[in-house]
Structure formats: structure tokens, C-alpha cells
Amino acid sequence: MSGVVWVLFSTFSTVALFAIGGPSALIPEFHRQIVTNLHLMTDEGFIHSVVLSQLAPGPNMLFISFIGWQVAGLAGLLASTIAILGPTSVLAFVAGRFLEGRKDVTWIKAVKTSLSPIVVGLTVSSGLVTARAADHDVVGIALTIGAAAFMVAYKRNPLWVIAAGAAIGILAYRLGWMAVG
């Protein structure tokens, strides 16, 4: 396994093992590792991977595979995908076996109850990190705030926000209000 592929595998598997809330909640840590610490991608490349994976059908963890592909081709894609799925699947299986029949234990109930607010906080931080890396002008910031406000207020299908954002982005680009990089 080449050096970069090993770095991808070890980074994704290590972070995933300590995850709460799934891959989307881990976006800030993956960004910190891949962009800030390891310098394997730029902010723009990272954000493009996240956005493209959210638009594609399938699991929301697809951005990890895209990052692996961009950094190290097919070997990176395979290493990243196996790293995010393998160790966490084994951990989930072992934890599931342990928790089977122990649903009424007080400390287990307390842990389950306390994890919900943590997941919400991690998800919000993912949005903030992604917005900070993606928003470089007034139009981007306005789109981010507008999309968040719309989703909170109206609770509609996110495809409406994506379609509106694409239309506004095209219009802003045509009017010269936004640069495409």
C-alpha cells in the first residue's frame, strides 16, 4: 500500500472509530485532517467532494470515497471506502451483540439519551465548517443562510433548495456577481 493510500486508510478508519452521528457529523474532523493537517486537498476540492456526494443517489458517506479517488485514484477510493465501512461495521456488530438484552440497564439508557444532542451539535458544526470552506463571496453566504432558513422554516425536500441554489448561482454568475473557481 502506497504512503498516501495508507494515510487515507489510517485517517478515515481512526476518525470513524471515534465517530458519533455518522460520516456527515465527521465532516469538520475529516476537513481538519485531509485539508489542514495533511494538505492532501484544497478547501475547494474537499467541498466539491462533499457537495457532489450529497447530490448523488446513495449513502451520504460517499464523499469519503470521492476524497479517496481525488487524492489517490482507484486505490485511494478503495482504501477510503474500506476504512470508513470496515472497522465501524465490526464495532457496530460487537456493540449490538453486547447491548442485546441490556436495553433496560440505566447507564445504557443514559448514554443513548445523551448522544442525541451530541449528534445535533456535530451536524451543525459540519454545516458551519462546510459553509466556511465554500462561501467566499456575498452570494455564497446569502445562499447558505437562505437555504438554512428555508429548511428550518418550511421543512421541505432539500431538492427544492438545491434547484433554487443552482438557478440563483447561474443567474449570479451571468450577472457577474459571483466568480466560479
Steps between C-alpha positions, in 0.01 A plus 500: 500500500649833396564772756209725406259207480610383846457853636145511361417159645641572845346849517149394398494181708634670813261794483206272415560278803451798730200633309160584633234597248634347180724636226313829456567591861869428438544752218680753726752241619553356152551855371750570777692181427492494118524874424660670800734237648594274207459752214368225271226724357399862480188643665339516159578137413370383836176696468447377145532141625245561776254682272525248217440211739194670645353546152567141393261221595623263765645528848611835634845357578579498129710816544767292670531284188518815283777640716694175469452505122619861469804445719622158379281369218341155518730382781403807705130443433521137613713577806275787611178303449631192681638719780168671566289183473717215631607590854172677581296201379696268727459742791125530436464122487689450827313786674166366373579158643601654832189721524260222400291422805638798697255766379361560849835563671500853640846608387434378145178704489692805627768463231239463223311807625815715519616410149211676321607857587861412419401382151300820443799711605736307275261534207472877550879528521526306171280758334707785641833351390363424154354851464822664616702303244250557216373856546745751355267781397175670596293283263632178656439623852147613407426163337622314808295710741195490272519121457532444875215739579275339236567149633436603861186698420332283237644147545470423128694256289863622468482452124303828484785680674757339269301596188447856622867532596609378157266746327614791719865401450462495121324837508762653732780372277334636184453839668863503612419492871681172561828358375527130427829348608 
